[in-house]
């Protein structure tokens, strides 16, 4: 899906990818790109959670599904039509 993201950026824009390397095959001129690798950090996650709880960060959630529907969430995500986050409820 990264290839679609390149076309959404204007010249001078930046593409940041978390799970995968930058796809050089689709790179466009005048757009910077970099991969960010994140290390799990409980303290940082608690700070982020507090920011979300306080309303300082707005997270768009498309759907909350029970854990039993994890396969359905994966199908929705694979279809490439997700706007926001898909959450699984334990």
PDB file of N, CA, C and O in Angstrom:
ATOM      1  N   UNK A   1       0.806  -1.201   0.000  1.00  0.00           N
ATOM      2  CA  UNK A   1       0.000   0.000   0.000  1.00  0.00           C
ATOM      3  C   UNK A   1       0.854   1.272   0.000  1.00  0.00           C
ATOM      4  O   UNK A   1       0.342   2.367  -0.231  1.00  0.00           O
ATOM      5  N   UNK A   2       2.141   1.125   0.256  1.00  0.00           N
ATOM      6  CA  UNK A   2       3.002   2.302   0.294  1.00  0.00           C
ATOM      7  C   UNK A   2       2.992   3.049  -1.038  1.00  0.00           C
ATOM      8  O   UNK A   2       3.093   4.275  -1.067  1.00  0.00           O
ATOM      9  N   UNK A   3       2.868   2.308  -2.141  1.00  0.00           N
ATOM     10  CA  UNK A   3       2.903   2.961  -3.450  1.00  0.00           C
ATOM     11  C   UNK A   3       1.806   4.013  -3.589  1.00  0.00           C
ATOM     12  O   UNK A   3       2.019   5.031  -4.247  1.00  0.00           O
ATOM     13  N   UNK A   4       0.646   3.794  -2.990  1.00  0.00           N
ATOM     14  CA  UNK A   4      -0.449   4.771  -3.067  1.00  0.00           C
ATOM     15  C   UNK A   4      -0.127   6.021  -2.254  1.00  0.00           C
ATOM     16  O   UNK A   4      -0.568   7.115  -2.605  1.00  0.00           O
ATOM     17  N   UNK A   5       0.626   5.873  -1.189  1.00  0.00           N
ATOM     18  CA  UNK A   5       0.950   7.014  -0.325  1.00  0.00           C
ATOM     19  C   UNK A   5       1.820   8.040  -1.034  1.00  0.00           C
ATOM     20  O   UNK A   5       1.657   9.242  -0.821  1.00  0.00           O
ATOM     21  N   UNK A   6       2.734   7.586  -1.867  1.00  0.00           N
ATOM     22  CA  UNK A   6       3.627   8.512  -2.562  1.00  0.00           C
ATOM     23  C   UNK A   6       2.829   9.545  -3.344  1.00  0.00           C
ATOM     24  O   UNK A   6       3.157  10.732  -3.320  1.00  0.00           O
ATOM     25  N   UNK A   7       1.779   9.101  -4.041  1.00  0.00           N
ATOM     26  CA  UNK A   7       1.003   9.991  -4.902  1.00  0.00           C
ATOM     27  C   UNK A   7       0.165  10.999  -4.111  1.00  0.00           C
ATOM     28  O   UNK A   7      -0.326  11.972  -4.684  1.00  0.00           O
ATOM     29  N   UNK A   8       0.000  10.783  -2.826  1.00  0.00           N
ATOM     30  CA  UNK A   8      -0.798  11.685  -1.995  1.00  0.00           C
ATOM     31  C   UNK A   8       0.009  12.865  -1.461  1.00  0.00           C
ATOM     32  O   UNK A   8      -0.562  13.812  -0.920  1.00  0.00           O
ATOM     33  N   UNK A   9       1.315  12.815  -1.607  1.00  0.00           N
ATOM     34  CA  UNK A   9       2.191  13.846  -1.062  1.00  0.00           C
ATOM     35  C   UNK A   9       2.524  14.894  -2.104  1.00  0.00           C
ATOM     36  O   UNK A   9       2.722  14.580  -3.278  1.00  0.00           O
ATOM     37  N   UNK A  10       2.584  16.130  -1.670  1.00  0.00           N
ATOM     38  CA  UNK A  10       2.984  17.202  -2.588  1.00  0.00           C
ATOM     39  C   UNK A  10       4.507  17.365  -2.530  1.00  0.00           C
ATOM     40  O   UNK A  10       5.145  16.903  -1.583  1.00  0.00           O
ATOM     41  N   UNK A  11       5.086  18.018  -3.536  1.00  0.00           N
ATOM     42  CA  UNK A  11       6.532  18.252  -3.511  1.00  0.00           C
ATOM     43  C   UNK A  11       6.948  18.924  -2.191  1.00  0.00           C
ATOM     44  O   UNK A  11       6.303  19.863  -1.725  1.00  0.00           O
ATOM     45  N   UNK A  12       8.012  18.433  -1.619  1.00  0.00           N
ATOM     46  CA  UNK A  12       8.468  18.928  -0.326  1.00  0.00           C
ATOM     47  C   UNK A  12       7.919  18.114   0.833  1.00  0.00           C
ATOM     48  O   UNK A  12       8.323  18.310   1.979  1.00  0.00           O
ATOM     49  N   UNK A  13       6.984  17.187   0.537  1.00  0.00           N
ATOM     50  CA  UNK A  13       6.380  16.360   1.574  1.00  0.00           C
ATOM     51  C   UNK A  13       7.326  15.262   2.035  1.00  0.00           C
ATOM     52  O   UNK A  13       8.401  15.060   1.472  1.00  0.00           O
ATOM     53  N   UNK A  14       6.891  14.556   3.083  1.00  0.00           N
ATOM     54  CA  UNK A  14       7.696  13.473   3.644  1.00  0.00           C
ATOM     55  C   UNK A  14       6.847  12.233   3.824  1.00  0.00           C
ATOM     56  O   UNK A  14       5.699  12.308   4.263  1.00  0.00           O
ATOM     57  N   UNK A  15       7.415  11.102   3.486  1.00  0.00           N
ATOM     58  CA  UNK A  15       6.775   9.815   3.710  1.00  0.00           C
ATOM     59  C   UNK A  15       7.536   9.125   4.834  1.00  0.00           C
ATOM     60  O   UNK A  15       8.756   8.977   4.761  1.00  0.00           O
ATOM     61  N   UNK A  16       6.827   8.706   5.866  1.00  0.00           N
ATOM     62  CA  UNK A  16       7.441   7.982   6.973  1.00  0.00           C
ATOM     63  C   UNK A  16       6.775   6.624   7.039  1.00  0.00           C
ATOM     64  O   UNK A  16       5.549   6.528   7.101  1.00  0.00           O
ATOM     65  N   UNK A  17       7.572   5.581   7.027  1.00  0.00           N
ATOM     66  CA  UNK A  17       7.037   4.231   7.098  1.00  0.00           C
ATOM     67  C   UNK A  17       7.548   3.548   8.357  1.00  0.00           C
ATOM     68  O   UNK A  17       8.726   3.654   8.698  1.00  0.00           O
ATOM     69  N   UNK A  18       6.661   2.852   9.038  1.00  0.00           N
ATOM     70  CA  UNK A  18       7.039   2.156  10.265  1.00  0.00           C
ATOM     71  C   UNK A  18       7.326   0.673  10.023  1.00  0.00           C
ATOM     72  O   UNK A  18       8.395   0.196  10.403  1.00  0.00           O
ATOM     73  N   UNK A  19       6.412  -0.064   9.406  1.00  0.00           N
ATOM     74  CA  UNK A  19       6.639  -1.511   9.384  1.00  0.00           C
ATOM     75  C   UNK A  19       7.538  -2.010   8.269  1.00  0.00           C
ATOM     76  O   UNK A  19       8.056  -3.123   8.360  1.00  0.00           O
ATOM     77  N   UNK A  20       7.738  -1.233   7.231  1.00  0.00           N
ATOM     78  CA  UNK A  20       8.448  -1.755   6.074  1.00  0.00           C
ATOM     79  C   UNK A  20       9.480  -0.757   5.577  1.00  0.00           C
ATOM     80  O   UNK A  20       9.388   0.432   5.880  1.00  0.00           O
ATOM     81  N   UNK A  21      10.453  -1.221   4.825  1.00  0.00           N
ATOM     82  CA  UNK A  21      11.441  -0.300   4.260  1.00  0.00           C
ATOM     83  C   UNK A  21      10.801   0.630   3.237  1.00  0.00           C
ATOM     84  O   UNK A  21       9.716   0.353   2.727  1.00  0.00           O
ATOM     85  N   UNK A  22      11.474   1.721   2.947  1.00  0.00           N
ATOM     86  CA  UNK A  22      11.003   2.650   1.918  1.00  0.00           C
ATOM     87  C   UNK A  22      11.026   1.923   0.576  1.00  0.00           C
ATOM     88  O   UNK A  22      12.025   1.300   0.217  1.00  0.00           O
ATOM     89  N   UNK A  23       9.930   2.004  -0.156  1.00  0.00           N
ATOM     90  CA  UNK A  23       9.801   1.352  -1.460  1.00  0.00           C
ATOM     91  C   UNK A  23      10.384   2.269  -2.530  1.00  0.00           C
ATOM     92  O   UNK A  23       9.707   3.163  -3.037  1.00  0.00           O
ATOM     93  N   UNK A  24      11.633   2.035  -2.858  1.00  0.00           N
ATOM     94  CA  UNK A  24      12.340   2.890  -3.813  1.00  0.00           C
ATOM     95  C   UNK A  24      11.750   2.810  -5.217  1.00  0.00           C
ATOM     96  O   UNK A  24      11.937   3.728  -6.015  1.00  0.00           O
ATOM     97  N   UNK A  25      11.055   1.745  -5.525  1.00  0.00           N
ATOM     98  CA  UNK A  25      10.473   1.586  -6.864  1.00  0.00           C
ATOM     99  C   UNK A  25       9.396   2.627  -7.151  1.00  0.00           C
ATOM    100  O   UNK A  25       9.109   2.923  -8.311  1.00  0.00           O
ATOM    101  N   UNK A  26       8.801   3.182  -6.096  1.00  0.00           N
ATOM    102  CA  UNK A  26       7.720   4.153  -6.280  1.00  0.00           C
ATOM    103  C   UNK A  26       8.098   5.565  -5.839  1.00  0.00           C
ATOM    104  O   UNK A  26       7.249   6.456  -5.807  1.00  0.00           O
ATOM    105  N   UNK A  27       9.362   5.768  -5.503  1.00  0.00           N
ATOM    106  CA  UNK A  27       9.819   7.083  -5.023  1.00  0.00           C
ATOM    107  C   UNK A  27       9.529   8.159  -6.063  1.00  0.00           C
ATOM    108  O   UNK A  27       9.676   7.932  -7.264  1.00  0.00           O
ATOM    109  N   UNK A  28       9.117   9.326  -5.592  1.00  0.00           N
ATOM    110  CA  UNK A  28       8.856  10.473  -6.456  1.00  0.00           C
ATOM    111  C   UNK A  28       9.853  11.577  -6.145  1.00  0.00           C
ATOM    112  O   UNK A  28      10.299  11.711  -5.006  1.00  0.00           O
ATOM    113  N   UNK A  29      10.207  12.379  -7.164  1.00  0.00           N
ATOM    114  CA  UNK A  29      11.152  13.473  -6.928  1.00  0.00           C
ATOM    115  C   UNK A  29      10.585  14.493  -5.945  1.00  0.00           C
ATOM    116  O   UNK A  29       9.369  14.675  -5.876  1.00  0.00           O
ATOM    117  N   UNK A  30      11.432  15.142  -5.204  1.00  0.00           N
ATOM    118  CA  UNK A  30      11.070  16.233  -4.292  1.00  0.00           C
ATOM    119  C   UNK A  30      10.239  15.769  -3.098  1.00  0.00           C
ATOM    120  O   UNK A  30       9.574  16.580  -2.452  1.00  0.00           O
ATOM    121  N   UNK A  31      10.274  14.476  -2.803  1.00  0.00           N
ATOM    122  CA  UNK A  31       9.613  13.941  -1.606  1.00  0.00           C
ATOM    123  C   UNK A  31      10.658  13.155  -0.837  1.00  0.00           C
ATOM    124  O   UNK A  31      11.337  12.295  -1.397  1.00  0.00           O
ATOM    125  N   UNK A  32      10.785  13.452   0.445  1.00  0.00           N
ATOM    126  CA  UNK A  32      11.733  12.713   1.265  1.00  0.00           C
ATOM    127  C   UNK A  32      11.016  11.504   1.877  1.00  0.00           C
ATOM    128  O   UNK A  32       9.795  11.497   2.034  1.00  0.00           O
ATOM    129  N   UNK A  33      11.799  10.501   2.212  1.00  0.00           N
ATOM    130  CA  UNK A  33      11.220   9.299   2.809  1.00  0.00           C
ATOM    131  C   UNK A  33      12.203   8.703   3.786  1.00  0.00           C
ATOM    132  O   UNK A  33      13.417   8.768   3.592  1.00  0.00           O
ATOM    133  N   UNK A  34      11.657   8.113   4.849  1.00  0.00           N
ATOM    134  CA  UNK A  34      12.510   7.403   5.789  1.00  0.00           C
ATOM    135  C   UNK A  34      11.698   6.374   6.544  1.00  0.00           C
ATOM    136  O   UNK A  34      10.484   6.498   6.708  1.00  0.00           O
ATOM    137  N   UNK A  35      12.396   5.368   6.991  1.00  0.00           N
ATOM    138  CA  UNK A  35      11.796   4.302   7.782  1.00  0.00           C
ATOM    139  C   UNK A  35      12.120   4.560   9.241  1.00  0.00           C
ATOM    140  O   UNK A  35      13.249   4.912   9.583  1.00  0.00           O
ATOM    141  N   UNK A  36      11.134   4.385  10.092  1.00  0.00           N
ATOM    142  CA  UNK A  36      11.325   4.549  11.528  1.00  0.00           C
ATOM    143  C   UNK A  36      11.090   3.186  12.180  1.00  0.00           C
ATOM    144  O   UNK A  36      10.060   2.549  11.959  1.00  0.00           O
ATOM    145  N   UNK A  37      12.041   2.758  12.969  1.00  0.00           N
ATOM    146  CA  UNK A  37      11.907   1.504  13.697  1.00  0.00           C
ATOM    147  C   UNK A  37      11.681   1.851  15.163  1.00  0.00           C
ATOM    148  O   UNK A  37      12.450   2.601  15.763  1.00  0.00           O
ATOM    149  N   UNK A  38      10.635   1.304  15.719  1.00  0.00           N
ATOM    150  CA  UNK A  38      10.229   1.630  17.076  1.00  0.00           C
ATOM    151  C   UNK A  38      10.526   0.453  18.000  1.00  0.00           C
ATOM    152  O   UNK A  38      10.225  -0.695  17.675  1.00  0.00           O
ATOM    153  N   UNK A  39      11.111   0.747  19.139  1.00  0.00           N
ATOM    154  CA  UNK A  39      11.362  -0.258  20.164  1.00  0.00           C
ATOM    155  C   UNK A  39      10.267  -0.152  21.225  1.00  0.00           C
ATOM    156  O   UNK A  39       9.988   0.947  21.704  1.00  0.00           O
ATOM    157  N   UNK A  40       9.641  -1.269  21.602  1.00  0.00           N
ATOM    158  CA  UNK A  40       8.603  -1.205  22.630  1.00  0.00           C
ATOM    159  C   UNK A  40       9.120  -0.545  23.907  1.00  0.00           C
ATOM    160  O   UNK A  40      10.217  -0.850  24.375  1.00  0.00           O
ATOM    161  N   UNK A  41       8.322   0.356  24.458  1.00  0.00           N
ATOM    162  CA  UNK A  41       8.713   1.111  25.640  1.00  0.00           C
ATOM    163  C   UNK A  41       7.449   1.393  26.453  1.00  0.00           C
ATOM    164  O   UNK A  41       6.653   2.261  26.094  1.00  0.00           O
ATOM    165  N   UNK A  42       7.275   0.661  27.538  1.00  0.00           N
ATOM    166  CA  UNK A  42       6.071   0.786  28.364  1.00  0.00           C
ATOM    167  C   UNK A  42       5.838   2.196  28.878  1.00  0.00           C
ATOM    168  O   UNK A  42       4.704   2.674  28.875  1.00  0.00           O
ATOM    169  N   UNK A  43       6.892   2.867  29.317  1.00  0.00           N
ATOM    170  CA  UNK A  43       6.748   4.225  29.842  1.00  0.00           C
ATOM    171  C   UNK A  43       6.252   5.175  28.741  1.00  0.00           C
ATOM    172  O   UNK A  43       5.365   5.995  28.977  1.00  0.00           O
ATOM    173  N   UNK A  44       6.827   5.058  27.547  1.00  0.00           N
ATOM    174  CA  UNK A  44       6.399   5.916  26.436  1.00  0.00           C
ATOM    175  C   UNK A  44       4.954   5.621  26.049  1.00  0.00           C
ATOM    176  O   UNK A  44       4.195   6.541  25.744  1.00  0.00           O
ATOM    177  N   UNK A  45       4.570   4.344  26.059  1.00  0.00           N
ATOM    178  CA  UNK A  45       3.184   3.991  25.736  1.00  0.00           C
ATOM    179  C   UNK A  45       2.216   4.577  26.759  1.00  0.00           C
ATOM    180  O   UNK A  45       1.117   4.998  26.397  1.00  0.00           O
ATOM    181  N   UNK A  46       2.609   4.610  28.031  1.00  0.00           N
ATOM    182  CA  UNK A  46       1.746   5.219  29.057  1.00  0.00           C
ATOM    183  C   UNK A  46       1.600   6.720  28.806  1.00  0.00           C
ATOM    184  O   UNK A  46       0.512   7.271  28.973  1.00  0.00           O
ATOM    185  N   UNK A  47       2.692   7.388  28.405  1.00  0.00           N
ATOM    186  CA  UNK A  47       2.613   8.827  28.092  1.00  0.00           C
ATOM    187  C   UNK A  47       1.717   9.073  26.887  1.00  0.00           C
ATOM    188  O   UNK A  47       0.918  10.009  26.881  1.00  0.00           O
ATOM    189  N   UNK A  48       1.851   8.236  25.874  1.00  0.00           N
ATOM    190  CA  UNK A  48       0.989   8.373  24.694  1.00  0.00           C
ATOM    191  C   UNK A  48      -0.466   8.133  25.082  1.00  0.00           C
ATOM    192  O   UNK A  48      -1.354   8.860  24.636  1.00  0.00           O
ATOM    193  N   UNK A  49      -0.715   7.125  25.903  1.00  0.00           N
ATOM    194  CA  UNK A  49      -2.076   6.848  26.373  1.00  0.00           C
ATOM    195  C   UNK A  49      -2.667   8.033  27.124  1.00  0.00           C
ATOM    196  O   UNK A  49      -3.845   8.349  26.963  1.00  0.00           O
ATOM    197  N   UNK A  50      -1.857   8.682  27.935  1.00  0.00           N
ATOM    198  CA  UNK A  50      -2.325   9.861  28.673  1.00  0.00           C
ATOM    199  C   UNK A  50      -2.665  11.003  27.716  1.00  0.00           C
ATOM    200  O   UNK A  50      -3.640  11.723  27.934  1.00  0.00           O
ATOM    201  N   UNK A  51      -1.874  11.174  26.664  1.00  0.00           N
ATOM    202  CA  UNK A  51      -2.163  12.210  25.664  1.00  0.00           C
ATOM    203  C   UNK A  51      -3.479  11.919  24.942  1.00  0.00           C
ATOM    204  O   UNK A  51      -4.271  12.828  24.696  1.00  0.00           O
ATOM    205  N   UNK A  52      -3.704  10.660  24.607  1.00  0.00           N
ATOM    206  CA  UNK A  52      -4.968  10.282  23.958  1.00  0.00           C
ATOM    207  C   UNK A  52      -6.128  10.521  24.913  1.00  0.00           C
ATOM    208  O   UNK A  52      -7.144  11.100  24.529  1.00  0.00           O
ATOM    209  N   UNK A  53      -5.978  10.071  26.171  1.00  0.00           N
ATOM    210  CA  UNK A  53      -7.044  10.241  27.164  1.00  0.00           C
ATOM    211  C   UNK A  53      -7.374  11.709  27.411  1.00  0.00           C
ATOM    212  O   UNK A  53      -8.530  12.051  27.659  1.00  0.00           O
ATOM    213  N   UNK A  54      -6.367  12.576  27.346  1.00  0.00           N
ATOM    214  CA  UNK A  54      -6.598  14.002  27.615  1.00  0.00           C
ATOM    215  C   UNK A  54      -7.194  14.736  26.414  1.00  0.00           C
ATOM    216  O   UNK A  54      -7.635  15.879  26.534  1.00  0.00           O
ATOM    217  N   UNK A  55      -7.203  14.072  25.254  1.00  0.00           N
ATOM    218  CA  UNK A  55      -7.732  14.715  24.058  1.00  0.00           C
ATOM    219  C   UNK A  55      -6.684  15.471  23.268  1.00  0.00           C
ATOM    220  O   UNK A  55      -7.005  16.078  22.246  1.00  0.00           O
ATOM    221  N   UNK A  56      -5.429  15.450  23.718  1.00  0.00           N
ATOM    222  CA  UNK A  56      -4.359  16.153  23.010  1.00  0.00           C
ATOM    223  C   UNK A  56      -4.046  15.483  21.669  1.00  0.00           C
ATOM    224  O   UNK A  56      -3.585  16.135  20.732  1.00  0.00           O
ATOM    225  N   UNK A  57      -4.302  14.182  21.593  1.00  0.00           N
ATOM    226  CA  UNK A  57      -4.111  13.427  20.349  1.00  0.00           C
ATOM    227  C   UNK A  57      -5.449  12.789  19.995  1.00  0.00           C
ATOM    228  O   UNK A  57      -6.101  12.168  20.835  1.00  0.00           O
ATOM    229  N   UNK A  58      -5.839  12.952  18.752  1.00  0.00           N
ATOM    230  CA  UNK A  58      -7.093  12.370  18.283  1.00  0.00           C
ATOM    231  C   UNK A  58      -6.771  11.150  17.429  1.00  0.00           C
ATOM    232  O   UNK A  58      -6.051  11.257  16.436  1.00  0.00           O
ATOM    233  N   UNK A  59      -7.295  10.006  17.806  1.00  0.00           N
ATOM    234  CA  UNK A  59      -7.066   8.777  17.065  1.00  0.00           C
ATOM    235  C   UNK A  59      -8.376   8.372  16.401  1.00  0.00           C
ATOM    236  O   UNK A  59      -9.390   8.176  17.071  1.00  0.00           O
ATOM    237  N   UNK A  60      -8.342   8.251  15.078  1.00  0.00           N
ATOM    238  CA  UNK A  60      -9.530   7.831  14.349  1.00  0.00           C
ATOM    239  C   UNK A  60      -9.595   6.308  14.371  1.00  0.00           C
ATOM    240  O   UNK A  60      -8.661   5.628  13.948  1.00  0.00           O
ATOM    241  N   UNK A  61     -10.707   5.786  14.869  1.00  0.00           N
ATOM    242  CA  UNK A  61     -10.902   4.338  14.955  1.00  0.00           C
ATOM    243  C   UNK A  61     -12.023   3.962  13.991  1.00  0.00           C
ATOM    244  O   UNK A  61     -13.148   4.445  14.112  1.00  0.00           O
ATOM    245  N   UNK A  62     -11.705   3.103  13.042  1.00  0.00           N
ATOM    246  CA  UNK A  62     -12.719   2.663  12.089  1.00  0.00           C
ATOM    247  C   UNK A  62     -13.634   1.618  12.705  1.00  0.00           C
ATOM    248  O   UNK A  62     -14.851   1.666  12.526  1.00  0.00           O
ATOM    249  N   UNK A  63     -13.042   0.666  13.438  1.00  0.00           N
ATOM    250  CA  UNK A  63     -13.859  -0.413  14.003  1.00  0.00           C
ATOM    251  C   UNK A  63     -13.168  -1.018  15.214  1.00  0.00           C
ATOM    252  O   UNK A  63     -11.940  -1.066  15.296  1.00  0.00           O
ATOM    253  N   UNK A  64     -13.990  -1.480  16.154  1.00  0.00           N
ATOM    254  CA  UNK A  64     -13.517  -2.252  17.296  1.00  0.00           C
ATOM    255  C   UNK A  64     -14.186  -3.615  17.181  1.00  0.00           C
ATOM    256  O   UNK A  64     -15.413  -3.719  17.189  1.00  0.00           O
ATOM    257  N   UNK A  65     -13.373  -4.653  17.074  1.00  0.00           N
ATOM    258  CA  UNK A  65     -13.887  -5.999  16.873  1.00  0.00           C
ATOM    259  C   UNK A  65     -13.444  -6.900  18.018  1.00  0.00           C
ATOM    260  O   UNK A  65     -12.371  -6.695  18.586  1.00  0.00           O
ATOM    261  N   UNK A  66     -14.259  -7.898  18.363  1.00  0.00           N
ATOM    262  CA  UNK A  66     -13.809  -8.855  19.377  1.00  0.00           C
ATOM    263  C   UNK A  66     -12.633  -9.667  18.844  1.00  0.00           C
ATOM    264  O   UNK A  66     -12.488  -9.841  17.634  1.00  0.00           O
ATOM    265  N   UNK A  67     -11.808 -10.156  19.740  1.00  0.00           N
ATOM    266  CA  UNK A  67     -10.608 -10.897  19.360  1.00  0.00           C
ATOM    267  C   UNK A  67     -10.942 -12.057  18.426  1.00  0.00           C
ATOM    268  O   UNK A  67     -10.145 -12.403  17.554  1.00  0.00           O
ATOM    269  N   UNK A  68     -12.111 -12.656  18.605  1.00  0.00           N
ATOM    270  CA  UNK A  68     -12.510 -13.785  17.757  1.00  0.00           C
ATOM    271  C   UNK A  68     -12.621 -13.379  16.280  1.00  0.00           C
ATOM    272  O   UNK A  68     -12.624 -14.238  15.398  1.00  0.00           O
ATOM    273  N   UNK A  69     -12.712 -12.089  16.018  1.00  0.00           N
ATOM    274  CA  UNK A  69     -12.848 -11.604  14.637  1.00  0.00           C
ATOM    275  C   UNK A  69     -11.530 -11.035  14.103  1.00  0.00           C
ATOM    276  O   UNK A  69     -11.529 -10.196  13.202  1.00  0.00           O
ATOM    277  N   UNK A  70     -10.422 -11.494  14.663  1.00  0.00           N
ATOM    278  CA  UNK A  70      -9.109 -11.017  14.215  1.00  0.00           C
ATOM    279  C   UNK A  70      -8.897 -11.299  12.732  1.00  0.00           C
ATOM    280  O   UNK A  70      -8.318 -10.475  12.025  1.00  0.00           O
ATOM    281  N   UNK A  71      -9.354 -12.444  12.256  1.00  0.00           N
ATOM    282  CA  UNK A  71      -9.202 -12.768  10.832  1.00  0.00           C
ATOM    283  C   UNK A  71      -9.982 -11.779   9.973  1.00  0.00           C
ATOM    284  O   UNK A  71      -9.514 -11.386   8.904  1.00  0.00           O
ATOM    285  N   UNK A  72     -11.162 -11.374  10.428  1.00  0.00           N
ATOM    286  CA  UNK A  72     -11.944 -10.383   9.690  1.00  0.00           C
ATOM    287  C   UNK A  72     -11.215  -9.039   9.662  1.00  0.00           C
ATOM    288  O   UNK A  72     -11.179  -8.373   8.627  1.00  0.00           O
ATOM    289  N   UNK A  73     -10.639  -8.642  10.787  1.00  0.00           N
ATOM    290  CA  UNK A  73      -9.876  -7.389  10.844  1.00  0.00           C
ATOM    291  C   UNK A  73      -8.716  -7.442   9.854  1.00  0.00           C
ATOM    292  O   UNK A  73      -8.417  -6.454   9.184  1.00  0.00           O
ATOM    293  N   UNK A  74      -8.072  -8.590   9.769  1.00  0.00           N
ATOM    294  CA  UNK A  74      -6.956  -8.739   8.836  1.00  0.00           C
ATOM    295  C   UNK A  74      -7.443  -8.611   7.397  1.00  0.00           C
ATOM    296  O   UNK A  74      -6.777  -7.979   6.577  1.00  0.00           O
ATOM    297  N   UNK A  75      -8.588  -9.198   7.077  1.00  0.00           N
ATOM    298  CA  UNK A  75      -9.145  -9.083   5.718  1.00  0.00           C
ATOM    299  C   UNK A  75      -9.485  -7.629   5.390  1.00  0.00           C
ATOM    300  O   UNK A  75      -9.215  -7.158   4.285  1.00  0.00           O
ATOM    301  N   UNK A  76     -10.078  -6.918   6.355  1.00  0.00           N
ATOM    302  CA  UNK A  76     -10.417  -5.504   6.149  1.00  0.00           C
ATOM    303  C   UNK A  76      -9.143  -4.710   5.874  1.00  0.00           C
ATOM    304  O   UNK A  76      -9.096  -3.900   4.948  1.00  0.00           O
ATOM    305  N   UNK A  77      -8.120  -4.947   6.677  1.00  0.00           N
ATOM    306  CA  UNK A  77      -6.855  -4.239   6.517  1.00  0.00           C
ATOM    307  C   UNK A  77      -6.211  -4.564   5.174  1.00  0.00           C
ATOM    308  O   UNK A  77      -5.717  -3.665   4.492  1.00  0.00           O
ATOM    309  N   UNK A  78      -6.210  -5.825   4.791  1.00  0.00           N
ATOM    310  CA  UNK A  78      -5.594  -6.252   3.532  1.00  0.00           C
ATOM    311  C   UNK A  78      -6.298  -5.668   2.315  1.00  0.00           C
ATOM    312  O   UNK A  78      -5.682  -5.495   1.264  1.00  0.00           O
ATOM    313  N   UNK A  79      -7.580  -5.366   2.451  1.00  0.00           N
ATOM    314  CA  UNK A  79      -8.342  -4.798   1.332  1.00  0.00           C
ATOM    315  C   UNK A  79      -7.911  -3.364   1.041  1.00  0.00           C
ATOM    316  O   UNK A  79      -8.216  -2.823  -0.022  1.00  0.00           O
ATOM    317  N   UNK A  80      -7.192  -2.741   1.999  1.00  0.00           N
ATOM    318  CA  UNK A  80      -6.664  -1.398   1.763  1.00  0.00           C
ATOM    319  C   UNK A  80      -7.682  -0.288   1.870  1.00  0.00           C
ATOM    320  O   UNK A  80      -7.467   0.803   1.344  1.00  0.00           O
ATOM    321  N   UNK A  81      -8.778  -0.545   2.535  1.00  0.00           N
ATOM    322  CA  UNK A  81      -9.814   0.479   2.647  1.00  0.00           C
ATOM    323  C   UNK A  81     -10.023   0.943   4.092  1.00  0.00           C
ATOM    324  O   UNK A  81     -11.117   1.359   4.472  1.00  0.00           O
ATOM    325  N   UNK A  82      -8.964   0.864   4.880  1.00  0.00           N
ATOM    326  CA  UNK A  82      -9.060   1.241   6.284  1.00  0.00           C
ATOM    327  C   UNK A  82      -8.762   2.732   6.421  1.00  0.00           C
ATOM    328  O   UNK A  82      -7.747   3.225   5.930  1.00  0.00           O
ATOM    329  N   UNK A  83      -9.650   3.423   7.084  1.00  0.00           N
ATOM    330  CA  UNK A  83      -9.419   4.827   7.417  1.00  0.00           C
ATOM    331  C   UNK A  83      -9.438   4.893   8.937  1.00  0.00           C
ATOM    332  O   UNK A  83     -10.501   4.833   9.555  1.00  0.00           O
ATOM    333  N   UNK A  84      -8.289   5.014   9.521  1.00  0.00           N
ATOM    334  CA  UNK A  84      -8.195   4.992  10.979  1.00  0.00           C
ATOM    335  C   UNK A  84      -7.636   3.657  11.438  1.00  0.00           C
ATOM    336  O   UNK A  84      -6.973   2.948  10.680  1.00  0.00           O
ATOM    337  N   UNK A  85      -7.910   3.335  12.669  1.00  0.00           N
ATOM    338  CA  UNK A  85      -7.354   2.118  13.262  1.00  0.00           C
ATOM    339  C   UNK A  85      -8.421   1.047  13.384  1.00  0.00           C
ATOM    340  O   UNK A  85      -9.608   1.338  13.528  1.00  0.00           O
ATOM    341  N   UNK A  86      -7.979  -0.182  13.324  1.00  0.00           N
ATOM    342  CA  UNK A  86      -8.808  -1.325  13.656  1.00  0.00           C
ATOM    343  C   UNK A  86      -8.315  -1.824  15.006  1.00  0.00           C
ATOM    344  O   UNK A  86      -7.119  -2.057  15.188  1.00  0.00           O
ATOM    345  N   UNK A  87      -9.229  -1.988  15.948  1.00  0.00           N
ATOM    346  CA  UNK A  87      -8.835  -2.420  17.295  1.00  0.00           C
ATOM    347  C   UNK A  87      -9.486  -3.754  17.608  1.00  0.00           C
ATOM    348  O   UNK A  87     -10.635  -4.004  17.243  1.00  0.00           O
ATOM    349  N   UNK A  88      -8.733  -4.609  18.292  1.00  0.00           N
ATOM    350  CA  UNK A  88      -9.270  -5.884  18.754  1.00  0.00           C
ATOM    351  C   UNK A  88      -9.498  -5.811  20.252  1.00  0.00           C
ATOM    352  O   UNK A  88      -8.615  -5.409  21.009  1.00  0.00           O
ATOM    353  N   UNK A  89     -10.682  -6.198  20.667  1.00  0.00           N
ATOM    354  CA  UNK A  89     -11.070  -6.141  22.066  1.00  0.00           C
ATOM    355  C   UNK A  89     -10.917  -7.516  22.700  1.00  0.00           C
ATOM    356  O   UNK A  89     -11.477  -8.498  22.212  1.00  0.00           O
ATOM    357  N   UNK A  90     -10.152  -7.583  23.797  1.00  0.00           N
ATOM    358  CA  UNK A  90      -9.969  -8.852  24.510  1.00  0.00           C
ATOM    359  C   UNK A  90     -11.196  -9.197  25.316  1.00  0.00           C
ATOM    360  O   UNK A  90     -11.225 -10.232  25.983  1.00  0.00           O
TER     361      UNK A  90
END
